[in-house]
Amino acid sequence: MAGEDMPSETYRDPIQSNASLSLAGRTALVTGASSGLGYGIARAIAAAGARVVVVARRRDRLDDLVVRIEREGGQALAVECDVEAETSIVEAYDLAEAHFGRIDTIVANAGINRDGDAIGISAADFDAILNVNLRGVFLTAREGARRLIENPRPDTPQGRVLLIGSVAGLRILPGLTPYCVSKAGVVMLGRCLAREWARYEINVNTLCPGFFKTEINEAWFETDAGVKQIGRFPRRRLMEIEDLLGAALSLLSDQSRATTGASLTIDDAQETF
């Protein structure tokens, strides 16, 4: 009845509930998969039927994720990688292809932030943010696309590249200048790559999430100022990672055959008004 708690047996895991967006036959590589959105996307991709290579610097967390995916019925491989180093990215693709074959689905998700306003942040921290958030995304996408272009297979699914941007790349967030600059670069990068690779049947799109709790921002949202910020959102809440998974899977699936160069914002109205 309305208003009563639903019985526990009706609960549907939000990861598994997106499996109707089939990715069967695809092989995906996800960077930044050791936590946060990358972790969730990797699970969702596997639940939708794709084989998934999970990539990050923290190997122990990746190993735990592989165990979880396999327990849920999926196939996964853990590869340690630093997206700041092009040689590390090339090695990650080599290992992925040796294990699963051709990678046709790429999620460039790895990202970091550093505390400090524009006056106070060090040049080294500024460089680190751009090296991971923009250069690392570029290198990850480029290496995957290069291999797809050099080894075309008309009988296989189109290539899919999903870049993870942010609402910070679309509007000013005070105190986050380097992060905003890096994510704005990701949005334009997605448009440029989509144009260059369209003739090769490689679709490139960018997902721009609003605020959800991650290792990068959880300390902030536990402060008084962070709590006040949540209170100013129209719905007075942070999003859940699961709120983004349906859109991510759709952009990676055959449903997005004609969708390329798009930037999709999902922010629960946090930055809309």
C-alpha positions in Angstrom: 0.0 0.0 0.0 1.1 3.6 -0.5 3.2 4.9 2.3 4.3 1.5 3.5 7.8 0.2 3.3 8.4 -2.1 0.3 9.3 -5.6 1.2 13.0 -6.3 1.0 12.7 -8.9 -1.7 11.5 -6.3 -4.2 14.7 -4.2 -3.9 16.6 -3.9 -7.1 20.3 -3.1 -7.1 20.6 0.2 -9.1 23.8 -1.2 -10.8 21.9 -4.3 -12.0 18.8 -2.5 -12.9 20.6 -0.7 -15.8 21.5 -4.0 -17.4 18.7 -3.7 -19.9 21.0 -1.3 -21.8 22.9 -4.1 -23.3 26.6 -3.9 -23.9 26.9 -7.5 -24.8 29.8 -8.2 -27.1 31.7 -5.0 -26.1 35.1 -4.8 -24.3 35.6 -1.7 -22.2 38.4 0.0 -20.5 37.6 2.3 -17.6 40.2 4.6 -16.0 39.9 5.9 -12.4 38.0 2.7 -11.6 39.3 2.2 -8.1 36.6 4.5 -6.5 33.8 6.8 -7.1 32.1 7.1 -10.5 34.7 5.0 -12.3 34.0 2.1 -9.9 30.2 2.4 -10.4 30.5 2.7 -14.2 32.8 -0.4 -14.3 30.2 -2.4 -12.4 27.4 -1.2 -14.5 29.2 -2.0 -17.8 29.9 -5.5 -16.6 26.3 -6.0 -15.5 25.2 -4.9 -19.0 27.2 -7.7 -20.5 30.6 -6.2 -21.5 34.0 -7.4 -20.5 35.7 -4.6 -18.6 39.3 -3.7 -17.9 39.5 -1.6 -14.7 42.4 0.8 -14.6 43.9 2.9 -11.8 47.0 3.4 -9.7 45.6 1.6 -6.6 46.0 -2.1 -7.5 44.5 -3.5 -4.3 41.2 -1.7 -4.9 41.1 -2.8 -8.5 41.6 -6.4 -7.4 38.7 -6.1 -5.0 36.5 -4.6 -7.8 37.3 -7.5 -10.1 36.3 -10.0 -7.4 33.0 -8.1 -7.0 32.3 -8.0 -10.7 33.0 -11.7 -11.1 30.8 -12.5 -8.1 28.0 -10.5 -9.9 28.5 -12.6 -13.0 30.7 -10.3 -15.0 34.2 -10.6 -16.5 36.9 -8.1 -15.5 40.7 -7.5 -15.5 42.6 -5.2 -13.2 45.5 -3.2 -14.7 47.6 -0.8 -12.7 48.2 2.4 -14.6 49.1 6.1 -14.2 47.3 8.2 -16.8 49.9 10.9 -16.5 52.4 8.7 -18.3 51.7 7.8 -21.9 53.9 4.7 -21.6 51.8 3.5 -18.8 48.6 3.9 -20.8 50.1 2.1 -23.8 51.1 -0.8 -21.5 47.5 -0.9 -20.0 46.0 -1.3 -23.5 48.6 -3.9 -24.4 47.7 -6.0 -21.3 44.0 -5.4 -21.9 44.1 -6.6 -25.5 46.3 -9.6 -24.6 43.6 -10.7 -22.1 40.3 -9.7 -23.8 41.2 -8.7 -27.3 40.2 -5.5 -29.0 39.0 -2.6 -26.8 36.0 -0.9 -28.4 34.6 1.1 -25.5 36.6 3.6 -23.5 35.7 5.6 -20.4 38.2 8.3 -19.5 37.3 9.0 -16.0 40.5 9.5 -13.9 40.5 12.8 -12.2 42.0 14.7 -9.2 41.8 18.0 -7.4 44.0 20.1 -5.1 42.9 22.6 -2.5 43.7 26.2 -3.1 42.4 29.3 -4.9 44.1 30.8 -7.9 46.5 32.9 -5.8 47.3 30.2 -3.3 47.6 27.1 -5.4 51.2 26.0 -6.4 52.2 25.7 -10.0 53.0 22.1 -9.3 49.5 21.4 -8.1 48.0 23.3 -11.1 50.1 21.1 -13.5 49.1 17.9 -11.7 45.4 18.7 -12.1 45.7 19.4 -15.8 48.0 16.4 -16.3 45.5 14.0 -14.9 42.2 15.6 -15.7 42.9 16.8 -19.3 46.1 15.4 -20.6 45.4 12.0 -19.1 41.9 11.9 -20.6 43.3 12.9 -24.0 46.0 10.2 -23.9 43.5 7.5 -22.8 41.1 8.4 -25.5 43.7 8.8 -28.2 45.4 5.5 -27.6 42.1 3.6 -27.7 41.0 5.4 -30.9 44.4 4.9 -32.5 44.1 1.1 -32.1 40.5 1.1 -33.4 41.5 3.2 -36.5 44.5 0.9 -37.2 42.5 -2.2 -36.9 39.0 -1.5 -38.4 36.4 -4.3 -38.1 33.2 -3.4 -39.9 31.5 -6.4 -38.5 32.0 -5.3 -34.8 30.2 -2.6 -32.8 31.1 1.1 -33.3 33.8 2.5 -31.1 32.5 4.4 -28.1 34.5 6.9 -26.1 33.0 8.6 -23.0 34.9 11.4 -21.3 34.0 12.3 -17.8 33.7 16.1 -17.5 31.9 18.1 -14.8 29.5 21.0 -14.3 32.7 22.7 -13.3 33.7 22.7 -17.0 30.5 24.6 -17.9 30.3 27.3 -15.2 32.5 29.0 -12.6 32.9 27.3 -9.2 34.7 29.7 -6.9 38.0 28.4 -5.5 38.3 25.6 -8.1 40.0 27.5 -11.0 42.4 24.8 -12.1 39.7 22.1 -11.8 37.3 24.2 -13.8 39.9 24.9 -16.5 40.7 21.2 -16.8 37.1 20.1 -17.1 36.3 22.9 -19.6 39.1 21.5 -21.6 37.5 18.0 -21.4 34.3 19.3 -22.9 36.0 20.9 -25.8 38.2 17.9 -26.2 35.2 15.7 -26.6 33.8 17.9 -29.4 37.1 18.0 -31.2 37.7 14.3 -31.0 34.2 13.5 -32.1 34.7 15.6 -35.3 38.1 14.0 -36.1 37.0 10.4 -35.5 33.4 10.5 -36.9 34.5 9.0 -40.2 36.0 6.0 -38.4 32.7 5.2 -36.7 34.0 6.2 -33.3 31.6 8.2 -31.2 32.9 10.6 -28.5 30.7 12.1 -25.9 31.2 13.9 -22.6 29.2 13.3 -19.4 29.2 16.4 -17.0 28.0 15.4 -13.6 26.9 17.7 -10.8 27.8 17.1 -7.2 27.9 13.7 -5.6 30.1 12.6 -2.7 33.5 11.3 -3.7 36.9 10.9 -2.1 37.8 14.2 -3.8 35.0 16.3 -2.1 33.6 14.3 0.9 35.7 16.3 3.4 34.3 19.5 2.0 30.7 18.5 2.2 31.2 17.5 5.9 32.2 21.1 6.7 29.7 23.8 7.7 30.3 25.6 4.4 29.7 22.3 2.5 26.5 21.6 4.3 25.3 25.2 3.6 26.1 24.6 -0.1 24.0 21.5 -0.2 21.2 23.5 1.5 21.3 26.0 -1.4 20.6 23.3 -4.0 17.0 23.3 -5.2 16.6 19.7 -3.9 19.0 20.1 -1.0 20.9 17.0 -1.6 23.9 15.5 -3.3 23.4 13.0 -6.1 24.1 9.3 -5.9 26.6 7.8 -8.3 23.8 5.5 -9.5 21.9 8.6 -10.8 24.5 8.8 -13.6 24.8 5.2 -14.7 21.8 5.1 -17.0 23.1 8.0 -19.1 26.6 6.6 -19.2 25.4 3.2 -20.4 23.1 4.8 -23.0 26.0 6.7 -24.5 28.1 3.6 -24.6 25.4 1.4 -26.1 24.0 1.0 -29.6 21.2 3.4 -28.7 23.7 6.3 -29.2 24.6 5.3 -32.8 24.1 8.9 -34.0 25.1 10.7 -30.9 28.6 12.1 -31.0 30.2 15.4 -29.8 27.5 15.8 -27.2 28.0 17.1 -23.6 25.3 15.8 -21.3 24.8 17.5 -17.9 23.2 15.6 -15.1 23.2 17.7 -11.9 19.8 17.3 -10.2 19.2 21.0 -10.8 22.1 21.9 -8.6 23.6 24.4 -11.0 20.6 25.0 -13.2 19.1 27.9 -11.3 
